[in-house]
Every structure is written in C-alpha cells, then in structure tokens.
Amino acid sequence: MPGTMRKTAFALTASLALLTTAACTGQSSSGANDDASKATTINFWHAWSAPSETKAVSTLIAGFEKAHPNIHVHVVANVTDDKINQALRSGGDNAPDVISSFTTNNVGKFCSSGALVDLGPFFKKAGIDPATTFPKAMNEYTQYDGDRCTVPLLGDAYGLYYNKTAFENAGIAEPPRTWTEFEEDAKKLTVPEGDGYKQLGFMPDYHGWETTTEHYFAQFSPTYFDKSGKSNLAEDPAFAAGFTLQKKLVDDLGGFRKLEKYRSKLGDEWGPKHPFHTGQVAMQLDGEWRLGMALDTKPKFEIGVAPLPVPDDQASQYGKGYITGTIAGIAATSKKQNAAWELVKYMTTDTDAVVGFANDIHNVPSTLAALKSPGLKYDPRFKTFLDIAANPDSTTTPASINGGQYLVTIQQFGYDYESGKARDLKAGLESTAKQIDTDIAQAK
C-alpha cells in the first residue's frame, strides 16, 4: 500500500504525540559540521513495510551507496511518526539521521518544533531551486512558515475512476469534466433495487472511500488560511460551494440515511471487495494506487481513469487534483547532517533515482524532471495521475502548527452537514472556523 493509504490510521495519534512533545524537541547544536567525503554510517528510518516496498527501498539505497561508496546507510523500516518523534527527541547513535514520513499533515510540527533541520541552506549550497525542481503542490506541503524542513519523496495524486461498461449502458460517452456533468452522470449510473441500489453512480458521503473534505475541496481551489493565519473557512466562497454541491449530490442520490445503509453493506476499502472493484459503485474518487489494486481483482468491466471534475465556473482548470505524498527530512539531533543531506538529495532530486523508486513503489514521481522521464514504466491510464501532479492548478492542504487537526475539524462539520444535523451552513462554517483558530492558538 502507498503511504497516504495508511496515514489516516495513525495521523491523529502521531499529531497528538508531536503536539505534546513539540516544546521538548529543539534544534540540536550539532549542526552540519561533518565531512561527507569521509567513511561514515548514517541511519535512515522509513515507514514502508510490505516486502515489495522494503525491497524497493533497498534498491534505492544500493544505488546511493554505489554513488557514495564512503557512506553506508543503516535502514530501519516500518516506523510510525510517534516512534520517529521519540527518537528525534532522544538522539543518540541509534537515532535516525534521515527520516521519511507518510504524514504530510505533521510538516508544520516537524518544522516549528525544530525536530528537523531547515533544508533551505542545503538546497542553496547545492544550487538546487525547489520551486523549479518539485511540482507546485509538493513544493508547498514540504514547508511551513518559511522553513523547508522536509522535501517530497514520491507523491500521491487523486482522480476519478469510472466503470466504462456502466457508462456505455447508461449512454454516457465520456467522463464528466464539470460538477454539473458529474452530478448528472452519477444519477444516470444509479440503478435502484428495493430500498437500496443495484448500482450506485457515486458514493458522495464523507464516510466513503477517500471522499474526504480536502479531496473534494481541492477541485474548488480554496484558501484555508488568510495572511494572518486565521481560518478562511467562513470567508472563502469555495468552501460554501463545496459543501453545498456535495450535500445536493447526497440528497439527489437518495439521501444520507439511504446512502449510509448501502455503504455499511459494501466491502472494505483496501480489500478485493471494494465496491468499485465489484461494480456496486460506478465512479470512485481515489489515488493512483487504486488502478493496480482494482486490476488485481480482475474486474468484469474496463476501468477508465480521468481527472476529478471541477466546478462549472472553473471548467478551464479541468485536469487538476489533490496532491499529497511521502516526505523526507534530516534530524536536528544528527551529528552527520552533511552525509545525511547527500542521501536526501539523492533520493529526492536525482532523476534516475526518483524514477526507479517510483517504478518500484508505483507512486507518482516527485520532481518535474522525473514526471517527464522516458524511464517511467506505467499503464497508459496512470499518465492521468502524472499529469495531475504536474498541473500547476493542482492543490494540497497547507501545513499547520497543530498538524492535520484543522482538517479533522472541517471533516467533522462535513459529517454534521451532510447528515442534516447541522442545517445552517453559514453559521456552521463560522463556528468551525472559530474552533480551528482556537486550536491553533492553543498549539502555539
């Protein structure tokens, strides 16, 4: 499984652990004083755990050690953010010099606490411009408040999967490009059966598979915070539009309770009985990994892949999507920061290394050069995600000092609004924005 498929499971736990220890995690005085040309060993901790993934990491490290024969890398796999944070605080010979994390939501904490060093000086010394090296969204989610304490290490892009057989049966010639077309297609593709559905065009509920508020809202290009750092939830009309259109789709497809009853009987998101695999849901918002997972189940229909539709008034930006991914950084407690930088630089900016790792992990490359590399090996449909990643209109969610808590708060309001528990959208957005501001103030 790719990184972001697993990040939700431990993101909140890791966020709380980082929040309670951030004040104890300070910038080390060790600095970048080591000689990277001398023989040394550095520790690299990462979160990948599946055999194919750890093999891919081993191949990546072998390439680095071949290019840097004086630097040996000791690798520790399957490490979560809470364990990383404990090690970053304690330091020592066995602590990581380089870390990678699936939880981009924690970038704000990693940077503000001083747990990871600012990589800006390293990039400047190496003559590498992150703005022209990494896709725009990836460049944004790896820094906080002017501090680039992380760097992209492969990414995830979100798009729309669709059942081509179901489309043909419904008389739909091509995937929807605008929200109006999307809503019309979702209704055409829905086939009622009893008090449920034989086939549902799309599962819009926020409790669904990857249909989170941030994944939806990326298509509306919202601004989460204003220039002063306050929540923009009640001020930016993109949020009201996103909630309104999603709620209308919920109502038009049968209502929240009917949809939730149907959803409760469907298969697990990560198992072979995922409802898109089985044909029970005709369209699916998901990341690039879903293609391989769906094909492994040998579905009885042809799978189509396209960008997620955009609001009607943003039709010219069709092709954008939500971007996230894995991040890497250098521990502030490391006494081998120059050697650690050599590894980080290789893994994240060397085109051949990035391409090879992307081919092995089946994630989206995280540099603009790698996205265009002829060395990439992929199903032709996978190119949709490469294009979404490279699209300058694609968006991500910004880093915050309290991690992804503000996203959890927004999602909770989404649950209340779609279910009818909250009926006043304007008041709900204002209340939610105040809660976000309070939480951030307390974190500071």
C-alpha positions in Angstrom: 0.0 0.0 0.0 1.2 3.5 -0.7 1.9 5.9 2.1 -1.2 8.0 2.2 -3.4 5.0 2.3 -2.1 4.3 5.7 -1.5 7.8 7.1 -5.1 8.4 8.2 -4.9 5.4 10.6 -2.2 6.9 12.7 -2.2 10.6 11.7 -4.2 11.8 14.7 -2.2 9.7 17.2 1.0 10.9 15.7 -0.3 14.5 15.7 -1.1 14.4 19.4 2.2 12.8 20.2 4.0 15.6 18.3 1.8 18.3 19.9 2.6 17.3 23.4 6.3 16.9 22.8 7.0 19.8 20.4 8.3 22.1 23.1 10.8 19.4 24.1 12.2 18.9 20.7 14.7 21.6 20.0 17.2 22.4 17.3 20.4 20.5 18.1 23.7 22.4 18.3 25.4 19.6 16.4 24.8 21.3 13.0 26.3 20.3 9.7 29.9 20.0 10.7 30.7 16.5 9.5 32.9 15.7 6.5 30.7 13.9 4.0 33.7 12.7 2.0 34.9 10.5 4.8 33.8 7.0 5.6 30.7 7.1 7.8 27.4 5.3 8.6 24.0 7.1 8.8 20.7 5.8 9.9 17.6 6.1 7.7 14.1 5.4 9.2 11.1 5.0 7.0 7.5 3.7 7.2 7.2 1.3 4.3 6.6 -2.3 5.4 5.3 -4.5 2.6 8.0 -6.8 1.1 7.8 -5.2 -2.3 8.2 -1.8 -0.7 11.2 -2.6 1.5 12.8 -4.2 -1.5 12.3 -1.0 -3.4 13.9 1.0 -0.6 16.9 -1.4 -0.5 17.3 -0.9 -4.3 17.2 2.9 -3.8 19.8 2.7 -1.0 22.0 0.4 -3.0 22.1 3.0 -5.8 23.0 5.7 -3.3 25.8 3.7 -1.8 27.2 2.9 -5.2 27.3 6.6 -6.0 28.7 7.4 -2.5 30.9 4.4 -1.5 32.1 6.1 1.6 28.6 6.5 3.1 26.9 3.4 4.4 23.2 3.6 5.2 21.6 1.6 8.0 17.9 1.2 7.3 15.1 0.8 9.8 11.7 0.0 8.2 8.0 0.2 9.3 8.5 3.2 11.7 5.5 5.4 12.5 5.6 9.2 13.3 5.3 8.7 17.0 8.3 6.5 17.1 10.2 8.9 14.9 9.3 11.8 17.2 10.6 9.9 20.3 13.9 9.2 18.5 14.2 12.8 17.3 13.9 14.0 20.9 16.3 11.5 22.4 19.0 11.5 19.8 22.0 9.1 20.2 24.0 6.9 17.9 21.0 4.7 17.1 18.6 7.6 16.3 17.8 8.5 12.7 19.8 10.9 10.7 17.3 10.8 7.9 13.6 10.1 8.3 10.7 9.7 5.9 7.0 10.0 6.9 3.7 9.4 5.2 2.1 12.1 7.3 2.4 15.4 5.4 0.0 16.9 8.0 2.8 16.9 10.5 5.2 19.1 8.5 4.1 22.1 10.5 5.0 20.4 13.7 8.3 19.0 12.5 9.3 22.5 11.3 8.1 24.6 14.2 9.4 22.3 16.9 12.9 22.2 15.3 12.8 18.4 15.2 14.1 18.6 11.6 16.6 21.0 10.1 15.8 23.7 7.6 16.9 22.3 4.3 16.9 25.7 2.6 20.7 26.3 3.2 21.5 22.8 1.8 19.5 23.4 -1.4 21.1 26.8 -1.8 24.6 25.4 -1.4 23.8 22.6 -3.8 22.5 25.1 -6.4 19.1 23.4 -6.5 15.9 25.5 -6.7 13.0 23.6 -5.1 10.5 25.8 -6.9 11.7 24.6 -10.3 12.5 21.1 -9.1 9.3 19.9 -7.5 5.6 20.2 -8.6 4.0 23.3 -7.1 1.7 21.5 -4.6 4.6 19.2 -3.4 6.8 22.2 -3.0 4.1 23.8 -0.8 3.3 20.9 1.5 7.0 20.3 2.4 7.5 23.7 4.2 5.9 25.7 7.0 6.2 29.4 7.7 9.3 29.9 5.6 11.0 26.8 7.0 11.7 24.0 4.5 12.3 21.2 6.9 11.1 18.4 4.6 11.3 17.5 0.9 9.0 15.4 -1.3 9.8 11.7 -1.7 7.3 10.4 -4.2 3.7 11.6 -4.2 0.0 10.7 -4.5 -2.5 12.3 -6.9 -6.2 11.9 -6.8 -8.5 11.5 -9.7 -11.7 9.7 -10.9 -12.0 6.0 -11.7 -15.0 5.0 -13.8 -16.7 1.8 -15.0 -16.7 2.0 -18.8 -19.2 -0.8 -19.1 -21.6 1.1 -16.8 -21.0 4.3 -18.8 -21.9 2.6 -22.1 -25.1 1.0 -20.5 -26.1 4.5 -19.3 -25.4 6.1 -22.7 -22.5 8.2 -21.3 -19.8 8.8 -23.9 -17.0 10.3 -21.8 -16.1 11.0 -18.2 -17.6 14.2 -16.7 -15.5 17.4 -16.7 -17.7 19.7 -14.7 -19.6 19.2 -11.5 -23.0 19.5 -13.3 -21.9 16.7 -15.7 -20.7 14.7 -12.7 -24.0 15.0 -10.9 -26.0 14.1 -14.0 -23.8 11.1 -14.7 -24.0 9.9 -11.0 -27.8 9.9 -11.3 -27.8 8.2 -14.7 -25.5 5.5 -13.4 -27.6 4.8 -10.3 -29.8 1.7 -10.6 -32.3 1.4 -7.6 -33.0 -2.0 -6.2 -35.5 -2.5 -3.3 -34.7 0.1 -0.6 -31.1 0.3 -1.8 -29.2 0.1 -5.1 -28.2 -2.5 -7.6 -25.6 0.0 -8.7 -24.7 3.4 -7.2 -23.3 6.1 -9.6 -21.0 7.5 -6.9 -20.8 7.3 -3.1 -20.6 11.0 -2.1 -20.6 10.6 1.7 -17.6 11.9 3.7 -17.6 8.5 5.4 -16.9 6.9 2.0 -13.7 5.7 0.5 -11.3 8.8 0.0 -14.3 11.2 -0.3 -12.9 13.4 2.4 -13.5 17.2 2.5 -9.9 18.0 1.5 -10.0 15.7 -1.5 -13.3 17.3 -2.7 -12.3 20.8 -2.0 -9.1 20.6 -4.0 -11.2 20.9 -7.1 -12.6 24.2 -5.8 -9.0 25.6 -5.1 -9.8 27.1 -1.6 -7.5 29.2 0.6 -7.6 27.5 4.0 -5.9 30.4 5.9 -5.7 34.1 5.4 -2.5 36.1 5.5 -2.7 36.5 9.3 -3.0 32.7 9.7 -6.7 32.7 10.6 -9.1 30.1 9.2 -10.6 31.2 6.0 -13.4 28.6 6.1 -16.2 31.1 6.5 -14.8 33.8 4.2 -13.7 31.9 1.1 -16.8 31.1 -1.0 -15.1 27.9 -2.3 -15.9 26.1 1.0 -19.5 27.0 0.9 -19.7 25.9 -2.7 -18.0 22.6 -2.0 -20.3 21.8 1.0 -23.4 22.9 -0.9 -22.7 20.8 -4.0 -21.7 17.7 -2.1 -24.9 17.9 0.1 -27.0 18.3 -3.0 -25.4 15.2 -4.5 -26.1 13.3 -1.3 -29.8 14.3 -1.4 -30.2 13.7 -5.2 -28.8 10.1 -4.9 -31.3 9.1 -2.2 -30.3 10.9 1.0 -27.8 10.4 3.7 -29.5 7.6 5.6 -30.2 5.5 2.4 -26.6 6.0 1.2 -25.2 5.1 4.6 -27.3 2.0 4.9 -26.0 0.9 1.4 -22.4 1.8 2.3 -22.5 -0.2 5.5 -23.0 -3.4 3.4 -20.2 -2.8 1.0 -16.7 -4.2 1.0 -13.5 -2.9 2.7 -11.6 0.0 1.1 -8.4 -2.0 1.0 -9.8 -5.4 0.2 -10.7 -7.1 -3.1 -14.4 -6.5 -2.4 -14.1 -2.7 -2.7 -17.4 -1.6 -4.3 -15.7 -0.1 -7.3 -14.0 -3.5 -8.0 -17.3 -5.3 -7.7 -19.3 -2.9 -9.9 -21.5 -1.8 -7.0 -20.3 1.8 -7.4 -19.7 3.1 -10.9 -17.4 6.0 -10.2 -14.7 6.4 -7.5 -12.6 9.3 -6.2 -9.2 7.7 -5.4 -5.5 7.9 -5.7 -3.1 6.4 -8.2 -2.7 3.1 -6.3 -6.3 2.1 -6.9 -5.7 1.2 -10.5 -3.3 -1.7 -9.6 -5.5 -2.8 -6.8 -8.5 -2.9 -9.0 -6.8 -4.7 -11.8 -5.5 -7.4 -9.4 -9.2 -8.4 -8.7 -9.8 -9.0 -12.4 -13.0 -6.9 -12.6 -15.7 -7.8 -15.2 -15.5 -4.3 -16.8 -12.9 -2.0 -18.3 -11.6 0.7 -16.0 -11.4 4.3 -17.1 -9.3 6.9 -15.4 -9.7 10.7 -15.6 -9.2 13.8 -13.5 -11.9 14.6 -11.0 -14.5 17.1 -12.3 -14.2 20.8 -11.4 -16.9 23.3 -10.5 -18.7 24.7 -13.6 -17.1 28.2 -13.1 -13.6 26.6 -13.2 -14.1 24.5 -16.3 -10.8 25.9 -17.7 -8.9 24.2 -14.9 -10.1 20.7 -15.6 -7.2 18.4 -15.1 -6.2 19.5 -11.6 -6.5 17.4 -8.4 -5.4 16.9 -4.8 -1.8 16.2 -4.2 0.0 14.7 -1.2 2.8 12.2 -0.6 5.7 11.0 1.4 8.2 13.4 2.9 11.9 13.2 4.0 14.0 15.2 6.3 17.2 15.4 8.4 17.1 15.1 12.2 18.2 18.2 14.1 20.0 15.8 16.5 22.1 14.2 13.8 25.8 14.8 14.0 26.2 13.7 10.4 24.0 16.2 8.6 26.2 16.7 5.6 26.2 13.0 4.9 22.5 12.9 5.6 22.0 15.6 3.1 23.8 13.6 0.4 21.2 10.8 0.9 18.2 13.2 1.0 19.5 15.0 -2.1 20.0 11.7 -4.0 16.6 10.2 -3.0 14.6 13.3 -3.8 16.4 15.1 -6.7 18.3 12.6 -8.7 16.1 11.9 -11.7 17.1 8.3 -12.2 16.8 7.5 -8.5 13.3 9.1 -8.3 12.1 7.4 -11.5 13.4 4.0 -10.3 11.8 4.3 -6.9 8.5 5.4 -8.5 8.5 2.4 -10.8 9.1 0.1 -7.9 6.7 1.6 -5.4 4.1 2.5 -8.1 3.6 6.1 -6.8 3.8 9.4 -8.6 7.4 10.8 -9.1 8.1 13.9 -7.0 10.2 16.0 -9.4 9.1 17.7 -12.6 12.0 16.1 -14.5 11.0 12.6 -13.3 7.4 13.2 -14.2 8.6 13.6 -17.9 11.2 10.9 -17.8 11.0 8.3 -20.6 12.3 5.8 -18.0 8.9 5.7 -16.3 7.1 2.4 -16.6 3.3 2.5 -16.2 -0.1 1.5 -17.5 -1.2 4.2 -20.0 -4.1 5.1 -17.7 -1.5 6.0 -15.0 -0.5 9.0 -17.0 -3.6 10.8 -15.8 -2.0 11.0 -12.3 1.3 12.2 -13.7 -0.5 15.0 -15.4 -2.4 15.9 -12.3 0.8 16.0 -10.3 2.5 18.3 -12.8 -0.6 20.5 -13.2 0.2 24.0 -11.6 -3.5 24.3 -10.7 -3.4 21.2 -8.5 -3.6 21.9 -4.8 -2.8 20.5 -1.4 -3.7 21.3 2.2 -1.3 23.7 3.9 0.9 22.8 6.9 -0.3 23.9 10.3 1.4 24.1 13.7 -1.1 21.5 15.1 -0.8 19.2 12.2 -4.0 18.0 10.5 -6.3 18.9 13.4 -8.0 21.6 11.3 -8.8 19.1 8.6 -10.3 16.8 11.2 -12.5 19.7 12.5 -13.6 20.5 8.9 -14.4 16.9 8.2 -16.5 16.7 11.4 -18.6 19.6 10.3 -19.0 17.8 6.9 -20.4 14.8 8.7 -22.9 17.0 10.6 -23.9 19.0 7.5 -24.4 16.1 5.1 -26.5 14.2 7.7 -28.7 17.1 8.4 -27.5 17.5 12.0 -26.2 21.0 11.0 -28.6 22.9 8.8 -27.2 26.5 8.8 -24.2 26.3 6.5 -23.1 29.9 7.2 -23.3 29.6 10.9 -21.6 26.2 10.8 -18.7 27.5 8.8 -18.2 30.4 11.2 -18.3 28.2 14.2 -15.9 25.7 12.7 -13.5 28.5 11.7 -13.5 29.8 15.3 -12.7 26.3 16.6 -9.8 26.0 14.2 -8.4 29.3 15.3 -8.8 28.4 18.9 -7.0 25.0 18.4 -4.1 26.7 16.6 -3.8 29.4 19.2 -3.6 26.8 21.9 -0.9 24.8 20.0 1.2 27.9 19.7 
